[in-house]
């Protein structure tokens, strides 16, 4: 998730940039994809009283989850990945000196330029130990939301719920049952959750899809390591992930429907990730307590499966033969791709116009890739995660001239004093510079003449 202090700093820079003179050609501000306006919020419609609908039939129970098999590349450092990393800058070399300390992990996906392209994975310590996915989990949640959306549209009673589209007006009622509902659309919440990593928006997507439904949908796609224990921090108490509120919906044509309030009874199996106790002390209620913080009940996903999620969205033909197809409509998946490929400065969202600071914070590989290709010569589709000292970047990058492309995901943990919740993490001095070096090194390899 994007921390509030970093978001505030990005917004501050946005205000400064809007008053500054036009940048020189050496600092291009052209987005990697054509600017797209943020989806308009549909006006709230008067909803005709609708009878409470029975919950949609639950998906078939997921089988007992065995640890996901690790590839041979994940079991040991792949020679190609190690060689590419060795060409990186000073920040990356510092991390490589003690990768275990930084829980440093990389997975590189090379797309073979053949008549029928394939994806070759090359790993460096991938899934060697636990990493906290933070806001990078918003992409799997978005995918589950749109897969579930397709199911709900055709679920009995006939003719299903055709009004449930991403542009339908939603009235999301408080879990407590009292108070005014929040009026929005799935399109709006997807745009904000994926481009500027808005935590409120991501929590609304999770509320729509539901805790049990999200897991069963993602597990059925082969993403069996997914564990969503909590929503995303908003600076106040957040509703339990297991609870979904009553949601009314209406289309511009006047069609109305309702999703009833739901409570998930799904008990999540323990993650199979290792080294779940992190740090040497922890801040609890303003006081420093000796001992590590356990991540056993925090969100989790394997690094490989997090990259698989992006492969599934961007290039599903590269998935292994026999992989289950997504049920999301082609149009909805195209919308998700558009959101992942839009930088904050091109999003049309207030406070982010021309905000290149937010671009770099929300796409950590970007600064390094721009050392290899000028902005406008490549496309990048990515999602970041940042919390508890972890920084995760997950990206698909395309050279617009040659058409060559690659997948790249990396995770790093930088907490010099080993105090959790102390907000003394070394994002700016270690993590962002190192991941910029990672982006540069693998881009040079992938786009080499």
C-alpha angles and dihedrals in degrees: 000000000000109000117237093238092055092046091050090051091050091051091049090054089049090060092048093047093051089060096042127097118265111284122252120256088258089071105048116192098192110129121237090241127034111276112264125196117244110259111269116248107245114233116257112260128212104259121217112227108270127194115247109267122223113251114270112262110276118251117254111283113267115247120251106289116241118190109280110254114253120225120241086251090057094048092062137011109279111233093227093052092047091049093050092047090052089064092060129111131269095278092054093044089055090056093045090057089070108011094164090060090056095039083230115187133171134182119187122194116202116196111213112228096229135125087266105031120216132193118241115194124211119184142196112195090326109180091354087140141349121298125185107241096203112174094352083083089069090080095059089045091052091049091050090048094057094041089051090045090061090051093050092050091063101031117118141282089083130285089021119221105314090161091067101095130138090257097048115115110253126201105198109196123209115265088237090062093234128094135043120310122244111246117214146115132250089240092058094047093046091051093052097039095052102035105038097015094240108189096203090054093048091051089053091052089052090049091054097047095038132225099265093038093050093053096043091047094050094041089052088055090057096261091124097154093067114122118174106184098157143014123241126290116259101173091263137060111302126208116258112268089236092065125080119184129225110278125197119197137190137177127217087257090063099253112147136195141155140221110211124229111274137196119200117224093187112132109208118226115236116271116254092220116120134225095038096163107085132183133009099255140015136211110235120178090342095308128107112240121193115238138058127288114247116227093187091112098038129097117288144178134160115259090235093051091048088056090044088059091058092044089052091053099041107029111009091166087071093062117106116277112274095028113151114255123235117253094213113115118258089243093053092047089050088054091052090049090050091052093049090049097050119092119217091249089060098038099095089230118141113260095020103075108129088350101150091168089066090045091060095042093050095042107036095182092055099085091052094045089053088061086065103034130020117244108269093038094080141033123226126194111189151148127206133206125197129172143107089024093304122122119188127184121188116182148164113203128193129191103223093205102049100021091230114145142180142186120231133178128173137172129198134177120205118177109141098186093040091229114140119216089012094114092226095118118146099233097136099038099041118004105048094042091048094050090046087056090049091053092050096047096051094040090055090051096045096045098038113137 
